[in-house]
């Protein structure tokens, strides 16, 4: 069994930012005690939504490191320079990189970090407690399987979990998921598997009203010219994202302290609701205008292929003759209707308040308040007194740390805070051990 003091699970932007912070710190020599475990053979970031023309909704300066260390080798600007594209990027006159380019940047970062930090193509299946003779949990055992089928086991006393959100699937769709009903996180793969004939007369349904939903509607209407696309959502209309500068100050790293120090969940929820339209169920204005132009052009031609079902709730669903039959109700009038579809895409976002299943063996040691796990300012799960290992979570602290917690905006600074917390504890334990040796 291999022992690494610090095991980091997942290699998306959050843990990549942490790996950079570790490498650039004065404690880089301690990196042999760290390992980052990733299930894929390379960095994957929303790979099934890398649609042509899709771009980041935030500035490229909010990369993995710039807000913490603008002189770092790992900035997005240095990536552009190394790829010979810096002049061309500047000439575009925009702060927004494409999603495809940003994922290439993430892989460039990975390739330029020390290789010994990473264990790729390995899926973590369980994190189990290891108890001492007194019954106190002193370590955790991380077990899983690599791509070649080999089992691995690692002991650790620090764990950093950054595996992204769990696709949110409304109850009415849950038992039908799979096949021709899939989440936006599986979009391109789902199309390739189940909709390979782009000339087919398909009836698509897209559930949701946010950025992903509208991007998917655009993609389907352009790539399946004979298909009908039905947009289904409860709101009155698509809403534009609020990107105004005063509102966007909520994404400043300093806003995290304000949110955490509030220490009142009801007030925190009010604040989240106030800023909800900066990120959730909201769409970039230029994309909305483009969709509206597309709808208008289809009306001029008399070939309407995009159908908007606003104010619509999906109450029931069944599969009949290889099609999905949906029972809809109008949320304002109560009027009911039916809709038959061949394919359904759920652009319904992600659940970020549920811990991944591999943590189930230690779930009984996690402190909870109002049925929510408790998280400290340094992103540690609060554990019972009989559990000594530290478990850090990234991207799961929106209620306590603010609306930017699941976004790129705070990655650079959050990685530094987590690193400092881990290193401080290591120093404290080393000091305690040294004192014990002297006294003995």
N, C-alpha and C positions, 0 to 999 in steps of 0.2 A: 504494500500500500504506500503510495507516494504522499508525502506530507508537504503542503504549502500553507503557510500561515494565513494568506489572504487569497481566497478564491472568488473571482468575479464571473458571474454567469451572464452571457449575452455579449455580443460585440456589435452593437449599434452605435449611434453617435454618443450616447451617454457614457458607456464604458470606454469607448475610444478616447473621449476627452479625459477620462480618468487616467488612461494609459499614458497620454501625453503629459499630464501633470506629474505623474510618477517619474517619467523619464527625464523631465526637466528639473526635478527637485534635487536638493542636496542629498537626498537619501536614495538616489538612483541605484547606488551600489546594493541596496536591499531588495532590488527588483527580483532577485532569485527566489525570494519568498512569495512572489505573486504569480498567479496564473489566470488568464482570461480564457474561458471555455465558450466556444461558439458552435452551434449545431450545423451551420453551413460551412462550405469550403472557402467562402469569401464573405466580405461584408455585404449584407443584403438590407436595403432600407426602402420599404414600400415598393418593392420591385414589381409587384403586379399592378401598380398605378403609375409606372413610368411612361405616361402617355405622351405622344408627340405634342410638343408645345407646352407641356405642363412645367410650371416653374415654382420656385420657392415663393412664399408669401411674405418673407422677411428679408432683410438686408444680408448680403453675403458676408458682411463684417461680423455677423452673429454666427461665426463658424465655431469650431471646436476649441479655439484658444485665444482669439484676438482680444476679447474683453478682459482676459486675465493677463496675457503677455503678447502685446502687439508685435514684439520683435522675434517671436518664435519662428522656427523653421517650418512649423506645421500650419501656418495661416493659409487661408484660401488664396490670398494674393500670391504667396510664394508657390503654391501649387500651380496657379496660372502661369507664373513666370517659368517654372520648370517644364511646363507643357508647351511653351512658346505661344501662349494665347493672351498674355496680359494686355498687349496693345489692342488686340481685337475686342477683348472684353470691355475695356475702357471706352472704346469707340462706339459700343452699343448704347452708352448713355443711360444705363439702368443699374440699380443695385441688386436686381433679382437674377440669380442664376437658375438655369433649368434644373429640374430634379435629376435628370440623367447625369448632368455634369456634377452635381453635388454628390451623387453616389460614387462617381469616379473619384472625386476628391477624397471621400471616406476610404476607399480602397487604396488610394495613394498614401494616405496617412498610415494605414495598416502596414503597407509594404515597407515603409520607412521607419517603423518602430522595431525594436529588437525582437527577433523571431522567437527567442526563448520565452517570451511573455505569453504566447498564444498556443492553445490547443484547439485546433479547428476540426470540423466535421465530427463533433462529439456532442451528444444529446444528454443533458442532465435529467435523470429520472427521479432522484430522491435525495433529500437532505435529511439525514437522521441524527439524533442526539447520541453522543458518546458520554456516558456517565462515569464519574470517578467512584472510588470506594464509598464516599460519603453520599452518593446519589446525586451530587451536583453535576450538571452538564458542563463539561470543560471544553469540548470540541464538537464539531459536527463532521459527519462522514458524507461526502458528496460522491454519489455513484451514478453511473450512466453507461452508455454504449457508444462506441465510435462507429464511423461509417463502415469499417471492415468487419463489424460484428464483435469486436473485442470489448470486454467489460473494463471499466476503469473505476478506481476508488481513490479518493483524496481526502486527507484529514485537514481541517482548517479551524482556526478560531476567529476568523473574520470572513464575512461573506458580503459581497456586493451584488445585488440582483437588479438587472436592467434588461428585461426581456420584452419590453413594449406592452401595449395594452392587449386585452383579450377582445376579439371581435364581438360587438354587441348584437345579439340576435333576438328580436322581439319574440315573445312566446308563441304567437300564432304561426310563425315560420319555423320554429325550432325543429320539429320532427321531420320537416321536409328538406332540411339543409343537406347538401350533397347533390351530386348530379347537376341538374339545370337550375338549381337555386343555390347561389353562393354569395358570399360577402365580398365587398369591394376589395378587401385584402387579398382575394383570390381572383381578381377580375380578369387579367390577361390570361392566366392559366385556365380559368373556367371557360373563356371564349375559345381558346385553342383546343380544349378537350371536347367541348359540347357544341360549339358553333363554328366549326371549321369552314363551312360553306357560306361565304360572305354574300352570295347571291340568293340566299334562301329567303322566303317570305315569312320571317319570324316576327313574333309579337313579344317584344321585350318589356319588362316592367322594372323601373328603377325606384326603389323606396328610399326616401330621404330628400332633404332640401338644402344640403350644405354644398361646400366646394366640390367634394368628391362626386356627389350626385350629378351636378351640372357638368362636370368634366366627362363623366361617363355618358351622359346624354349626348354631348357633342361628339364623342368618339363613336358611339353606336350609329348616330345619324350619318356620319361621314364615311364609316367603314362598312356599313350594311345598307346599301342604297335602296333595297327593296323591303326593308324591315319597318315595322311600326314601333315607336318607342313611347311608352306610357310612363309619365312621371307622377308618382303617388306620394303625397305628404299631407300632414295635418294642418299646416299653417295656411294663411290666406294667400301668401305669395313667397317667392324666393326673396331673401333679405340680403342687402349688401353688407359686406364686412366693414366695420368701422376702423379705418386705418389712420384716423386723424392724429396729429402729433401729441396733443394733450392726453387723449385717451391712451395712446400707445406707451405712455410713461408707466403704465401698469406692468409692462414687460421689463422694466429696468430691474436688474438684480437686487437693487436696494429695496424694491417693493416687497421682497420676500420677508424681510424683517418686520415690516409693517403688518403683513398678513399674519405671520406667526405670533407676534407679540399681542395680537388682539385677544387671544385666549378665550374667545367666545364663538362657538360654532354657528350660532344663529346669525351673528353679525358677519361672520365670514361668508355664510351662504348668501346673505344680502349683497355683499360686495361682489361675489362671483356672478350673481344674477345681473348686477349692474354692468359688468364687463363681458357678459356672455357672448354678445354679438361681435366681439373682436375676433373670435376664433371658432365658435361653434354654430352650426346651422346657418352659416353666413357665407357669402360668395363674393369673390373679387368683382368689382363693378364692370371692368372691361369684359369679363366672361359673361356676365348677365346681359350686357348690351349686345354682345355677339350672338347669344342665344335668341334674344328678342328679334334681332335682324333675321336670323335663320327662320324663325317662326313666321315673321311677316313675309319673307320671300316665298315661303311655301304656300301662304294664303294667296299671294298674287298669282302663283302658278296653278292654284287649285289642287295641289298635291300635298296635303297636310299629313305629315308622318310623325310629328311629335305632338303628343296629347297630354295636357296638364290636368291632373286630378287633384286640385287643391282642396283644402278642408276635408280630406278623405282619411278615414280610419279603416284599416283592414280588420274586420271583426272575425271572419272565418275563412277557411281555405280548405280545399280538397283537390286531389289529383284525379282527373277524369280523362280517359282516352289520351294519355301522354301529354295532357295540358293541365295547367293549374287554373282552377276556378276560384276567384276571390270574391268574397262578399264584402262590399264597401258600404260605409254609412257616412253621410255628411255630418261633420261635427257640429254644425250650426243648426241645420234644419231637421236632422234625423232621417232624411231621405235615404233609402237603400238602393243599391245597384249591384250589378255583377260585372266582372271583368275576367276574360280568359286570356292567359298568357302562356307562351312557350318557355320563356326564360325569365328568371327574376334575379335582379342584383340588389343586394341590401347595402346601401350606402348609409348605414345606421350608426357609424362611429365605433368607439371602443369603450370597453369597461375597464376602468383603472382603479377600482376599489377592491378588487379581489386578488388575493395573492396567488401565484402560480401553484399548480397542483403538486409540484415537487417539494414544496414546503409543508405539505400536509403532516408529515411525521413530527414536525416541531410546532404545529399550530397551537397545541394546548399550552405552550409556554409563552405565547404572545399576549400581552396585555391588550384589553379592548375597552373602549368607552362608547356607549350608545351603539353597540354592535359594530363599531369601526375600530380597526387596529390603531394604536397610538404611535405617533412618530415624533421623535425629538427634532430640535432645530438642525442638528447635523445629519438628518435623514436616517437615523437609526430606528428600527422597530424597538419599542419598549417591551422588554421581556420580564418574566417573573424572576424572583430572586434566586431561583434554583437553576438559572440558565446564564452562563457566563460569556459564551461567544457573542460577538456583535454582528448583527444582521442589518445591512444598509439597503435601502431601496431607492431606485431612481425612477422618476416619472409616475409615482403613485401617491403624491402628497399634495394634490391640488387643494383640498379643503384647508390644510394647515399652512401651506407654503405659497399658495396663489395660483392663478390661472395659467401662468407661464411654466408651471412645473413639468408639464408633458411636452413642452415645446423646446426648440433649439435655443431660445433667447438666454436661458440661464445656465447652459451646459458648462461653459468655461469656468464660471465662478463656482458652480455647485461641485464640480470635480475637485477644485482646490479645497473646498470646505470638507468634503469627505476624506480626501487624502490627509489633510491636517488632523482630522479627528482620529484616523487610524494610526498615523505616525505618533501623535501625542500619547495615545494609549500604549503603543509599543515602547515608547521612552519611559513611561510611568512604570510599566511592568519590568523593563530592564533595570530601572533604578531600584525597584523593590527587590528584585532578585539579587542585585549587587549588595544591597544592605543586608539581606538575609545571609549571604555568604560571608560578609565581614563579621557579623554578629556570631556566626557559628565558629 
